[in-house]
Amino acid sequence: MEPMPSRDRGKLFREAATDGAPQAQQVVDRFHLQKNFAEALEKFLRHKTRVLKAGARSLAGKARPAARTAVSKIGEQERRARHHQRVIVHKRVWKLYREGYHKEQIAQLIGISSQSVYRILKQEAAPPPRQRSRSHSIIDPYLSYLSERWNQGCHKARQLYEEIVAQGYTGSLRTLEMRLRAFRPHVAHPVSKQTITLEKPPSARSTALMIARPVQNRTAEQRVFLERLIQSDATVALAFTLAQDFGRLLRQREGVLCLEQWKTAVRASGIPELIAFVDGLADDAEAVANGCSMTWSNGMVEGFVNKVKAIKRSSYGQAGFPLLQRRVLLHPHDRSGKSSQEERRKARLGS
């Protein structure tokens, strides 16, 4: 049976597979294709922060944001200043890059890391303001129950605390009391889990992953939020449809014909970020087509890849490839040497 290398879209992996098995058909791993598409979707959604905010507020029962205090205004000014500085750095990096400077030289001239330069050069447009996303809380698994009990008239934190402790809650009463503050302005009206979870809109990254995720793996709140986004913006609705089509294409391995039809639909959509993703597939077209048709994937070796990464990171960047190779492979002559030493030791003890 001919070898069938499965890999992600990195240039190094492609070259290694070509050198190791020149005659073999290569297959791009479907998980990495979906991941790359989600990254393109995230770039698109960064320009839709107003839509994300409007959808979240409507589900949380808020027509407009609360009045800003003096402290919040100062924080907003600081965030704007930081964003202005990021835009200046972005423009300087692209200016030097167009003038012919190498990435490492740009990093030294501006005083930023090489990783920052690489990240900036992935997107020519200036970065939009960062959207702060809500972090997860130990209360989250119990919000549906708490909102139900609140609507039934139970507004005492102590009683609610005892009830969720019986269900497995391990946090403190103080944490619960702070969480219930968001319920109290709505005493006269029914509340829902969205009242809390969507006080701040999901980030562009969270929304992109939400869209790329299979329907059966989304929570009820995520489904409601996505439905509201689709209803509020036609471009988001189009991107959502394309994302669902691409996910089905990968999961069901619908083949080259469906892939080409999907590419045509993306180009007709006029969404620059998704079009750039499709154009990038042309450099590895055959392997991408195989990934959409064949059953091969990286799934069987991802555990070992994770192990190699863990071993590499445990060296704290101080070890080169020879030591990594030695730690991972444990060369046969080393093992034989150890076994012969063990045999000599046993012989001495026996004599």
C-alpha positions as a Markdown table, in Angstrom:
| # | Residue | x | y | z |
|---|---|---|---|---|
| 1 | Met | 0.0 | 0.0 | 0.0 |
| 2 | Glu | 1.4 | 3.4 | -1.0 |
| 3 | Pro | 2.2 | 5.8 | 1.9 |
| 4 | Met | -0.4 | 8.5 | 2.4 |
| 5 | Pro | 1.1 | 11.4 | 4.4 |
| 6 | Ser | -1.5 | 13.4 | 6.3 |
| 7 | Arg | -0.4 | 16.9 | 7.5 |
| 8 | Asp | -1.5 | 20.4 | 8.1 |
| 9 | Arg | -0.9 | 23.3 | 5.6 |
| 10 | Gly | 2.5 | 24.4 | 6.9 |
| 11 | Lys | 5.2 | 24.8 | 4.2 |
| 12 | Leu | 7.7 | 22.8 | 6.2 |
| 13 | Phe | 5.4 | 19.9 | 6.6 |
| 14 | Arg | 4.7 | 19.9 | 2.9 |
| 15 | Glu | 8.3 | 19.9 | 2.0 |
| 16 | Ala | 9.1 | 17.2 | 4.5 |
| 17 | Ala | 6.4 | 14.9 | 3.1 |
| 18 | Thr | 7.5 | 15.6 | -0.4 |
| 19 | Asp | 11.2 | 14.7 | 0.4 |
| 20 | Gly | 10.2 | 11.6 | 2.4 |
| 21 | Ala | 7.7 | 10.2 | 0.0 |
| 22 | Pro | 7.9 | 12.0 | -3.4 |
| 23 | Gln | 5.4 | 9.7 | -5.2 |
| 24 | Ala | 2.8 | 9.7 | -2.4 |
| 25 | Gln | -0.5 | 11.6 | -2.5 |
| 26 | Gln | -0.6 | 14.1 | 0.4 |
| 27 | Val | -3.7 | 14.8 | 2.5 |
| 28 | Val | -4.3 | 18.0 | 4.4 |
| 29 | Asp | -5.8 | 17.3 | 7.8 |
| 30 | Arg | -9.5 | 18.3 | 8.0 |
| 31 | Phe | -9.2 | 19.6 | 11.6 |
| 32 | His | -6.5 | 22.1 | 10.5 |
| 33 | Leu | -8.5 | 23.2 | 7.5 |
| 34 | Gln | -11.4 | 23.9 | 9.8 |
| 35 | Lys | -9.1 | 25.7 | 12.2 |
| 36 | Asn | -7.7 | 27.9 | 9.4 |
| 37 | Phe | -11.2 | 28.7 | 8.2 |
| 38 | Ala | -12.2 | 29.7 | 11.7 |
| 39 | Glu | -9.2 | 32.1 | 11.9 |
| 40 | Ala | -10.4 | 33.7 | 8.6 |
| 41 | Leu | -13.9 | 34.0 | 10.1 |
| 42 | Glu | -12.5 | 35.6 | 13.2 |
| 43 | Lys | -10.8 | 38.3 | 11.1 |
| 44 | Phe | -14.2 | 39.0 | 9.4 |
| 45 | Leu | -16.1 | 39.2 | 12.7 |
| 46 | Arg | -13.6 | 41.7 | 14.1 |
| 47 | His | -15.2 | 44.2 | 11.7 |
| 48 | Lys | -18.7 | 43.3 | 13.1 |
| 49 | Thr | -18.3 | 44.2 | 16.8 |
| 50 | Arg | -21.4 | 46.5 | 16.7 |
| 51 | Val | -23.5 | 43.6 | 15.4 |
| 52 | Leu | -22.1 | 41.3 | 18.1 |
| 53 | Lys | -22.9 | 44.0 | 20.8 |
| 54 | Ala | -26.4 | 44.6 | 19.5 |
| 55 | Gly | -27.2 | 40.9 | 19.4 |
| 56 | Ala | -25.9 | 40.3 | 22.9 |
| 57 | Arg | -27.8 | 43.3 | 24.4 |
| 58 | Ser | -31.0 | 42.4 | 22.7 |
| 59 | Leu | -30.9 | 38.9 | 24.2 |
| 60 | Ala | -29.9 | 40.3 | 27.6 |
| 61 | Gly | -32.9 | 42.6 | 27.6 |
| 62 | Lys | -30.8 | 45.8 | 27.3 |
| 63 | Ala | -31.7 | 48.3 | 24.6 |
| 64 | Arg | -28.6 | 50.4 | 25.3 |
| 65 | Pro | -25.5 | 50.3 | 27.5 |
| 66 | Ala | -25.7 | 51.7 | 31.0 |
| 67 | Ala | -24.5 | 55.2 | 31.6 |
| 68 | Arg | -20.7 | 55.4 | 32.0 |
| 69 | Thr | -19.2 | 56.5 | 35.3 |
| 70 | Ala | -16.1 | 58.7 | 35.5 |
| 71 | Val | -14.0 | 55.6 | 36.2 |
| 72 | Ser | -15.4 | 53.8 | 33.1 |
| 73 | Lys | -14.7 | 56.9 | 31.0 |
| 74 | Ile | -11.1 | 56.9 | 32.1 |
| 75 | Gly | -10.8 | 53.2 | 31.3 |
| 76 | Glu | -12.2 | 53.9 | 27.8 |
| 77 | Gln | -9.7 | 56.7 | 27.2 |
| 78 | Glu | -6.9 | 54.4 | 28.2 |
| 79 | Arg | -8.1 | 51.7 | 25.9 |
| 80 | Arg | -8.4 | 54.2 | 23.0 |
| 81 | Ala | -4.8 | 55.3 | 23.7 |
| 82 | Arg | -3.5 | 51.7 | 23.6 |
| 83 | His | -5.4 | 51.1 | 20.4 |
| 84 | His | -4.0 | 54.2 | 18.8 |
| 85 | Gln | -0.5 | 53.0 | 19.7 |
| 86 | Arg | -1.2 | 49.6 | 18.2 |
| 87 | Val | -2.3 | 51.3 | 14.9 |
| 88 | Ile | 0.9 | 53.4 | 14.8 |
| 89 | Val | 3.1 | 50.2 | 15.3 |
| 90 | His | 1.1 | 48.4 | 12.7 |
| 91 | Lys | 1.6 | 51.2 | 10.1 |
| 92 | Arg | 5.4 | 51.4 | 10.9 |
| 93 | Val | 5.8 | 47.6 | 10.5 |
| 94 | Trp | 4.1 | 47.6 | 7.1 |
| 95 | Lys | 6.0 | 50.7 | 6.0 |
| 96 | Leu | 9.4 | 49.1 | 6.8 |
| 97 | Tyr | 8.3 | 45.8 | 5.2 |
| 98 | Arg | 7.4 | 47.5 | 1.9 |
| 99 | Glu | 10.8 | 49.2 | 2.0 |
| 100 | Gly | 12.5 | 45.8 | 1.9 |
| 101 | Tyr | 13.5 | 45.3 | 5.6 |
| 102 | His | 13.5 | 41.7 | 6.9 |
| 103 | Lys | 11.2 | 40.8 | 9.7 |
| 104 | Glu | 14.0 | 40.4 | 12.3 |
| 105 | Gln | 15.3 | 43.9 | 11.3 |
| 106 | Ile | 11.8 | 45.4 | 11.7 |
| 107 | Ala | 11.5 | 43.9 | 15.2 |
| 108 | Gln | 14.8 | 45.4 | 16.2 |
| 109 | Leu | 14.1 | 48.9 | 14.7 |
| 110 | Ile | 10.6 | 49.2 | 16.3 |
| 111 | Gly | 11.5 | 47.4 | 19.6 |
| 112 | Ile | 8.9 | 44.6 | 19.4 |
| 113 | Ser | 9.2 | 40.8 | 19.3 |
| 114 | Ser | 9.6 | 38.9 | 16.0 |
| 115 | Gln | 6.3 | 37.1 | 16.8 |
| 116 | Ser | 4.5 | 40.5 | 16.9 |
| 117 | Val | 5.9 | 41.4 | 13.5 |
| 118 | Tyr | 4.8 | 38.1 | 12.0 |
| 119 | Arg | 1.3 | 38.5 | 13.5 |
| 120 | Ile | 1.0 | 42.1 | 12.2 |
| 121 | Leu | 2.1 | 41.1 | 8.6 |
| 122 | Lys | -0.7 | 38.5 | 8.5 |
| 123 | Gln | -3.3 | 41.3 | 8.1 |
| 124 | Glu | -2.6 | 44.5 | 6.2 |
| 125 | Ala | -5.6 | 46.4 | 7.5 |
| 126 | Ala | -5.1 | 48.3 | 10.8 |
| 127 | Pro | -6.3 | 46.3 | 13.8 |
| 128 | Pro | -9.8 | 47.2 | 15.1 |
| 129 | Pro | -10.2 | 48.1 | 18.8 |
| 130 | Arg | -10.0 | 45.0 | 21.0 |
| 131 | Gln | -13.3 | 43.7 | 22.4 |
| 132 | Arg | -13.1 | 42.5 | 25.9 |
| 133 | Ser | -14.9 | 39.2 | 26.3 |
| 134 | Arg | -16.6 | 37.8 | 29.4 |
| 135 | Ser | -14.6 | 35.2 | 31.3 |
| 136 | His | -16.1 | 32.0 | 32.5 |
| 137 | Ser | -17.3 | 31.7 | 36.1 |
| 138 | Ile | -17.8 | 28.8 | 38.5 |
| 139 | Ile | -21.4 | 29.9 | 38.6 |
| 140 | Asp | -22.0 | 29.4 | 34.9 |
| 141 | Pro | -23.3 | 25.8 | 35.1 |
| 142 | Tyr | -26.0 | 26.8 | 37.5 |
| 143 | Leu | -27.2 | 30.0 | 35.8 |
| 144 | Ser | -30.2 | 28.3 | 34.2 |
| 145 | Tyr | -31.3 | 26.9 | 37.6 |
| 146 | Leu | -30.7 | 30.2 | 39.3 |
| 147 | Ser | -32.7 | 32.2 | 36.8 |
| 148 | Glu | -35.6 | 29.7 | 37.0 |
| 149 | Arg | -35.7 | 29.9 | 40.9 |
| 150 | Trp | -35.4 | 33.7 | 40.7 |
| 151 | Asn | -38.4 | 33.9 | 38.4 |
| 152 | Gln | -40.3 | 31.7 | 40.9 |
| 153 | Gly | -39.7 | 34.4 | 43.6 |
| 154 | Cys | -36.7 | 33.0 | 45.5 |
| 155 | His | -34.4 | 36.1 | 45.8 |
| 156 | Lys | -32.5 | 35.1 | 48.9 |
| 157 | Ala | -28.8 | 34.3 | 48.2 |
| 158 | Arg | -28.4 | 32.0 | 51.2 |
| 159 | Gln | -31.2 | 29.7 | 50.1 |
| 160 | Leu | -30.1 | 29.6 | 46.5 |
| 161 | Tyr | -26.6 | 28.9 | 47.7 |
| 162 | Glu | -27.7 | 25.9 | 49.7 |
| 163 | Glu | -29.7 | 24.6 | 46.8 |
| 164 | Ile | -26.8 | 24.7 | 44.3 |
| 165 | Val | -24.3 | 23.3 | 46.8 |
| 166 | Ala | -26.6 | 20.3 | 46.9 |
| 167 | Gln | -26.1 | 20.1 | 43.1 |
| 168 | Gly | -22.3 | 20.2 | 43.4 |
| 169 | Tyr | -21.4 | 23.9 | 43.5 |
| 170 | Thr | -18.0 | 24.4 | 45.2 |
| 171 | Gly | -17.7 | 28.2 | 45.2 |
| 172 | Ser | -18.4 | 30.6 | 48.1 |
| 173 | Leu | -21.6 | 32.4 | 49.1 |
| 174 | Arg | -19.8 | 35.7 | 48.3 |
| 175 | Thr | -19.2 | 34.7 | 44.7 |
| 176 | Leu | -22.9 | 33.8 | 44.3 |
| 177 | Glu | -24.0 | 37.1 | 45.9 |
| 178 | Met | -21.8 | 39.1 | 43.4 |
| 179 | Arg | -23.3 | 37.1 | 40.5 |
| 180 | Leu | -26.9 | 37.7 | 41.7 |
| 181 | Arg | -26.4 | 41.5 | 41.5 |
| 182 | Ala | -27.1 | 41.3 | 37.8 |
| 183 | Phe | -30.5 | 39.8 | 38.5 |
| 184 | Arg | -31.7 | 42.5 | 40.9 |
| 185 | Pro | -32.4 | 45.3 | 38.4 |
| 186 | His | -34.8 | 42.9 | 36.8 |
| 187 | Val | -36.9 | 42.0 | 39.9 |
| 188 | Ala | -40.1 | 43.1 | 38.2 |
| 189 | His | -39.4 | 41.1 | 35.0 |
| 190 | Pro | -38.5 | 37.5 | 34.2 |
| 191 | Val | -34.7 | 36.9 | 33.8 |
| 192 | Ser | -32.9 | 34.3 | 31.8 |
| 193 | Lys | -29.4 | 32.9 | 31.5 |
| 194 | Gln | -28.8 | 35.3 | 28.7 |
| 195 | Thr | -29.3 | 38.2 | 31.1 |
| 196 | Ile | -26.0 | 37.3 | 32.7 |
| 197 | Thr | -24.0 | 35.5 | 30.0 |
| 198 | Leu | -24.6 | 38.1 | 27.3 |
| 199 | Glu | -24.1 | 41.2 | 29.4 |
| 200 | Lys | -20.8 | 41.5 | 27.4 |
| 201 | Pro | -20.9 | 40.2 | 23.8 |
| 202 | Pro | -18.7 | 37.1 | 22.9 |
| 203 | Ser | -15.4 | 38.1 | 21.2 |
| 204 | Ala | -14.9 | 37.7 | 17.5 |
| 205 | Arg | -12.8 | 34.5 | 18.2 |
| 206 | Ser | -15.5 | 33.0 | 20.4 |
| 207 | Thr | -18.2 | 33.7 | 17.9 |
| 208 | Ala | -16.1 | 32.3 | 15.0 |
| 209 | Leu | -15.5 | 29.0 | 17.0 |
| 210 | Met | -19.2 | 29.0 | 17.8 |
| 211 | Ile | -20.1 | 29.2 | 14.1 |
| 212 | Ala | -17.5 | 26.6 | 13.1 |
| 213 | Arg | -18.7 | 24.1 | 15.7 |
| 214 | Pro | -21.2 | 21.4 | 14.7 |
| 215 | Val | -24.8 | 22.2 | 15.4 |
| 216 | Gln | -25.2 | 19.4 | 17.9 |
| 217 | Asn | -22.2 | 20.7 | 19.9 |
| 218 | Arg | -23.7 | 24.2 | 20.5 |
| 219 | Thr | -25.5 | 25.1 | 23.7 |
| 220 | Ala | -29.0 | 26.5 | 23.6 |
| 221 | Glu | -27.7 | 30.0 | 24.4 |
| 222 | Gln | -25.2 | 29.8 | 21.5 |
| 223 | Arg | -27.9 | 28.8 | 19.1 |
| 224 | Val | -30.2 | 31.7 | 20.1 |
| 225 | Phe | -27.3 | 34.2 | 19.9 |
| 226 | Leu | -26.3 | 33.0 | 16.4 |
| 227 | Glu | -29.9 | 33.1 | 15.2 |
| 228 | Arg | -30.1 | 36.8 | 16.4 |
| 229 | Leu | -26.9 | 37.6 | 14.5 |
| 230 | Ile | -28.1 | 36.0 | 11.3 |
| 231 | Gln | -31.4 | 38.0 | 11.5 |
| 232 | Ser | -29.6 | 41.3 | 12.2 |
| 233 | Asp | -26.9 | 41.3 | 9.5 |
| 234 | Ala | -27.1 | 39.9 | 5.9 |
| 235 | Thr | -23.3 | 39.6 | 5.5 |
| 236 | Val | -23.0 | 37.7 | 8.8 |
| 237 | Ala | -25.8 | 35.4 | 7.6 |
| 238 | Leu | -23.9 | 34.8 | 4.4 |
| 239 | Ala | -20.7 | 34.0 | 6.2 |
| 240 | Phe | -22.6 | 31.7 | 8.6 |
| 241 | Thr | -24.1 | 29.8 | 5.6 |
| 242 | Leu | -20.6 | 29.4 | 4.0 |
| 243 | Ala | -19.2 | 28.2 | 7.3 |
| 244 | Gln | -21.9 | 25.5 | 7.7 |
| 245 | Asp | -21.4 | 24.4 | 4.1 |
| 246 | Phe | -17.6 | 24.1 | 4.6 |
| 247 | Gly | -18.1 | 22.2 | 7.9 |
| 248 | Arg | -20.5 | 19.7 | 6.2 |
| 249 | Leu | -18.1 | 19.4 | 3.2 |
| 250 | Leu | -15.2 | 18.4 | 5.6 |
| 251 | Arg | -17.2 | 16.1 | 7.9 |
| 252 | Gln | -18.9 | 14.2 | 5.2 |
| 253 | Arg | -16.0 | 14.3 | 2.8 |
| 254 | Glu | -18.1 | 15.5 | -0.1 |
| 255 | Gly | -15.3 | 15.6 | -2.6 |
| 256 | Val | -13.6 | 17.9 | -5.1 |
| 257 | Leu | -16.8 | 19.0 | -7.0 |
| 258 | Cys | -18.5 | 20.3 | -3.8 |
| 259 | Leu | -15.2 | 22.0 | -2.8 |
| 260 | Glu | -15.0 | 23.9 | -6.1 |
| 261 | Gln | -18.7 | 24.9 | -5.8 |
| 262 | Trp | -18.0 | 26.2 | -2.3 |
| 263 | Lys | -15.0 | 28.2 | -3.5 |
| 264 | Thr | -17.1 | 29.8 | -6.2 |
| 265 | Ala | -19.7 | 30.7 | -3.6 |
| 266 | Val | -17.1 | 32.3 | -1.3 |
| 267 | Arg | -15.7 | 34.4 | -4.2 |
| 268 | Ala | -19.2 | 35.5 | -5.1 |
| 269 | Ser | -19.8 | 36.6 | -1.4 |
| 270 | Gly | -17.4 | 39.5 | -1.6 |
| 271 | Ile | -16.1 | 38.8 | 2.0 |
| 272 | Pro | -12.4 | 39.7 | 1.7 |
| 273 | Glu | -11.2 | 37.5 | 4.6 |
| 274 | Leu | -12.9 | 34.4 | 3.4 |
| 275 | Ile | -11.8 | 35.0 | -0.2 |
| 276 | Ala | -8.2 | 35.3 | 1.0 |
| 277 | Phe | -8.6 | 31.9 | 2.7 |
| 278 | Val | -9.8 | 30.3 | -0.5 |
| 279 | Asp | -7.0 | 31.9 | -2.5 |
| 280 | Gly | -4.5 | 30.5 | 0.0 |
| 281 | Leu | -5.8 | 27.0 | -0.7 |
| 282 | Ala | -4.6 | 27.2 | -4.3 |
| 283 | Asp | -1.0 | 26.7 | -3.2 |
| 284 | Asp | -1.8 | 23.3 | -1.9 |
| 285 | Ala | -4.8 | 22.4 | -4.0 |
| 286 | Glu | -4.3 | 18.7 | -4.5 |
| 287 | Ala | -3.7 | 17.9 | -0.9 |
| 288 | Val | -6.7 | 20.0 | 0.1 |
| 289 | Ala | -8.9 | 18.2 | -2.4 |
| 290 | Asn | -7.7 | 14.8 | -1.0 |
| 291 | Gly | -8.5 | 16.0 | 2.5 |
| 292 | Cys | -12.1 | 16.7 | 1.4 |
| 293 | Ser | -12.4 | 13.3 | -0.2 |
| 294 | Met | -10.3 | 10.7 | 1.7 |
| 295 | Thr | -10.6 | 9.3 | 5.2 |
| 296 | Trp | -7.0 | 9.9 | 6.2 |
| 297 | Ser | -6.3 | 12.5 | 8.9 |
| 298 | Asn | -3.8 | 13.4 | 11.7 |
| 299 | Gly | -6.1 | 12.1 | 14.4 |
| 300 | Met | -4.2 | 8.9 | 15.0 |
| 301 | Val | -0.9 | 10.7 | 15.8 |
| 302 | Glu | -2.0 | 13.9 | 17.4 |
| 303 | Gly | -1.5 | 12.4 | 20.9 |
| 304 | Phe | 2.1 | 11.7 | 20.1 |
| 305 | Val | 2.5 | 15.1 | 18.5 |
| 306 | Asn | 1.3 | 16.6 | 21.8 |
| 307 | Lys | 3.8 | 14.4 | 23.7 |
| 308 | Val | 6.7 | 15.7 | 21.6 |
| 309 | Lys | 5.6 | 19.3 | 22.2 |
| 310 | Ala | 5.4 | 18.7 | 25.9 |
| 311 | Ile | 8.9 | 17.2 | 25.9 |
| 312 | Lys | 10.3 | 20.1 | 23.9 |
| 313 | Arg | 8.7 | 22.8 | 26.1 |
| 314 | Ser | 10.1 | 21.1 | 29.2 |
| 315 | Ser | 13.6 | 22.1 | 28.0 |
| 316 | Tyr | 12.6 | 25.8 | 28.4 |
| 317 | Gly | 14.1 | 26.6 | 25.0 |
| 318 | Gln | 17.6 | 25.7 | 26.0 |
| 319 | Ala | 17.9 | 22.4 | 24.1 |
| 320 | Gly | 18.4 | 21.9 | 20.4 |
| 321 | Phe | 17.1 | 19.2 | 18.1 |
| 322 | Pro | 19.7 | 16.5 | 18.9 |
| 323 | Leu | 18.7 | 16.4 | 22.6 |
| 324 | Leu | 15.0 | 16.5 | 21.6 |
| 325 | Gln | 15.6 | 13.5 | 19.3 |
| 326 | Arg | 17.4 | 11.6 | 22.0 |
| 327 | Arg | 14.7 | 12.2 | 24.6 |
| 328 | Val | 11.9 | 11.2 | 22.2 |
| 329 | Leu | 13.4 | 8.3 | 20.3 |
| 330 | Leu | 15.9 | 6.7 | 22.9 |
| 331 | His | 18.2 | 5.3 | 20.3 |
| 332 | Pro | 18.5 | 1.5 | 20.2 |
| 333 | His | 22.3 | 1.5 | 20.8 |
| 334 | Asp | 21.6 | 3.4 | 24.0 |
| 335 | Arg | 19.1 | 0.9 | 25.2 |
| 336 | Ser | 21.5 | -2.0 | 24.3 |
| 337 | Gly | 24.3 | -0.3 | 26.1 |
| 338 | Lys | 22.2 | 0.0 | 29.2 |
| 339 | Ser | 21.1 | -3.6 | 29.1 |
| 340 | Ser | 24.7 | -4.9 | 28.7 |
| 341 | Gln | 25.7 | -2.8 | 31.7 |
| 342 | Glu | 22.8 | -4.3 | 33.7 |
| 343 | Glu | 23.9 | -7.8 | 32.7 |
| 344 | Arg | 27.5 | -7.2 | 33.8 |
| 345 | Arg | 26.3 | -5.8 | 37.1 |
| 346 | Lys | 24.1 | -8.9 | 37.7 |
| 347 | Ala | 27.1 | -11.1 | 36.8 |
| 348 | Arg | 29.3 | -9.4 | 39.4 |
| 349 | Leu | 26.6 | -9.8 | 42.0 |
| 350 | Gly | 26.1 | -13.5 | 41.1 |
| 351 | Ser | 29.9 | -14.2 | 41.4 |
